[in-house]
Amino acid sequence: MAGFLADHVKYINGYPDGTVRPEADISRAEVSAMIFRLLSDPGKNETLPSAFLDVSDGEWYAQPIGYLENKKIVNGYGDGYFKPDAPITRAEFMSLIYGFSEPNASAAAVFSDTAGHWASEYINAAVANGWILGYPDGTFMPEGRLSRAETVTIINRMLQRAVEPGDIPDWAPSFADLPEQHWSYAQIIEASCSHGFTRKEGAGGKFEIWTGMLD
């Protein structure tokens, strides 16, 4: 499977009205587009038609879904449909990113509501990799919907992309509905701008300092 880019490229877009809608559900097509933007395969822009009955040529998501489908990164439903506009569930997202986990990454189930679930292996691997935390009550809510902010936060953890709010430069993008006080502010800004970076001293190299905007 194609790996992720080492460069910190932009992988989330805002909307024409200047918002980014952090708490909105994220669709299966939007998630596919995010993963597609981050993959390092130089041939990913080659046209790979989709066999899904509801992914038509010319749709904005046709290229990413067609590519991910052909590379067996995304799956549809048994009826031949992909449901690109449907909100992705938390379990479905864990299934999608499982292929990017470390070999044999696994852990005993830590959530009270995932034992026996079809996605338990994927969820446990994400826990082992430190990608997900679950909720304070000990649940994961696998059939719950994933928000745009939650999706970006998980992807950033996967790729070790993190910037502290105080280190975000003035030239970084901003969104009308994303105040600095929002819990996902730094996560979304990190994902919404291609940038060079160095690792910040201290904190085990967890955070980064941006060195400039990239095209």
N, C-alpha and C positions, 0 to 999 in steps of 0.2 A: 504493500500500500504506500502511496506517495506520502512523504513526510511533510511536516509543517515547515514553512519558511522560518529561517533564523532571524530575518529582518522583521522589525516591528511595523508591519504594514497596516493600513487602515482596513478594517473589516466590517464596520457597522456604519450605516448611513443614517442621517436624519431625514426628516420629511420636508417637502417644499414650504410648509408653513413655519419652519424654523424650530420645530420640536423634535424630540427623539423618543418620547413616550416610554420612559423607562419601566413603568409598571404595567404596560400593555402586554397582552399575550403575544407570543412570537409564533409565526406560522412555520409549517414544515418547509415551505419554499424559502423563507427568510433564513432559517437555520442552514439550509443547504447552500445558500449563497455565501453565508459567512464562512463555512468550512471550505468551500471552493476557493474563495479569495486567499485563504491561508495556505493552500497546498503548494508544494514546491515543484510539482511535475511541470516541466517546460512545455509539454504537449497538451496541457489541460484545455487549451482553447480550440483544439481540434474538434470538429463537429462530431458528436456522438449522439445520434438520435435516441430518444427515449421510447421505450415500449409501453409506458404507462398510458392508459386510455385518456387521461385527463391532463397530460402534459403536451401541449401542442407547440409545434414549431412557431417561432415568433413571439412567444410569451417571454417576459423578462427573465423568468426562472428556467427556461428550457435548457440553456447551456449548462448551468451548474447541476441541475438534476440529471440531465442526460449523462454527463461525465461521471457523477457520483454513482449513478445506477450501473453504468458499464464497468466501473471499478469495484462494484459490489460493496460500496460504502453505505448506501442507503437502500432501504427496502420499501416496497409498497405493501398493499393489502392483498389478500387472496383473490379478490375480485378483479385484479388488474389495474386498480386505481392507486394513485399516490396521495391524493387529497392535498395538493400544494397549499391551499388557503386555510386548511384546518390548523387550529392551534396544536403545537407539538406537546406531548405529555412529557413529564419528567422521566418516566421510564423509557420512552422512545428516544429521548436525547441520550440517555446513558447507553442505549444499544448502539446508537450512531457513533459515539466517540470511543466505544470499547476497543475498536481496532487500532486505536492510537495509543493504547495503554502499554505498559511495560510487559514483556513476556511473563506469563504465569502470574501476573498480578492478581491477587485474590485476598480475601479476608473473610472471617466469619461474619455472618449477618449482624449488623449493629443496630438496625432499625426495627422497631416493633411491628411494622406493617409491611415488611418486604419478604419475610420467610415464605418460601413456596411461590413467590411471584415469578412470572415468566422471565422478568428482567433481573432477577436477584443476582445472577452471576455478574452482570454488567454493573449493577449498582455497587456490589461488593468490591469490584476492581477499582471503581472510581473512588471509593473510600480509601482503599489501600494506597492509591496514588495521591491522596490528599486533595482531590478535586472537588469533593462535596462534603458538606457538614451535616445536612439535615436540619430539622427543626428542634427547638428547645425541649419539646415534649417527647423526644426520642423517635419521632416518625420521619418518614421521607416523603410520604404522599405520592407514590409512584404514578398514580393516574391523574394527579393534579396537573394543571397547566404551568408552563414555564414562562416567566416574564422575560422581556428583553434584557432587563438589568441582571437577572439571575443567569441568563445564558452567557452574557459577556463576562460575568464574574467567574463562572466555571471555566470558560475558554482561557481567560487570563491566567488562572491557576495552572491550567494544563501547560501553558507556554511560558510560565514564569515571567509574566509581564505585570509589572506593578510600579506605580508612581505615587508618591505621597502628594496630597493636595497642595501643600505649600511649595512643592517643586514644579508644579505645572506652570509653564511659561505663558506670558501674555499673548503669544501668537497662537496658542492652542484654540481649537474651535469652542464654541459655546452654544447652548441650546436654551430656548425660552422656557422650557419646563424642567430644566435640570439645574437647580440652585446648588451652590457649593455645599450646602448643608445636607443634601440628599445622600443616603447611605452608599449609593453606587456612583457618585459623582466622579471620583478618580478612576474607577473602573471603566466607565463609558468614555470618558475623555481619552484615556489611554488607547482605547480601541478605535477611536474615531479620527485618528490622525497618523499618517505615516511619519516616522521620526527616527533619527539616529539616536543612539544612547550609549552611555557607559554605566557601569554598575556603581551605585552609591557606596561609599565606604561605611563600614559598620553594618549592623543588622544582618550580617551574614550574606551580604550581596543581594538581599531580597528585592530592594528597591533600585530604581534607575534614575539617572539624570539625563534629560534630553539634550542632545547636542545640536539639534536643528531639524527643520522640517524636510522631508523627502518628497520627491514628486510621486 
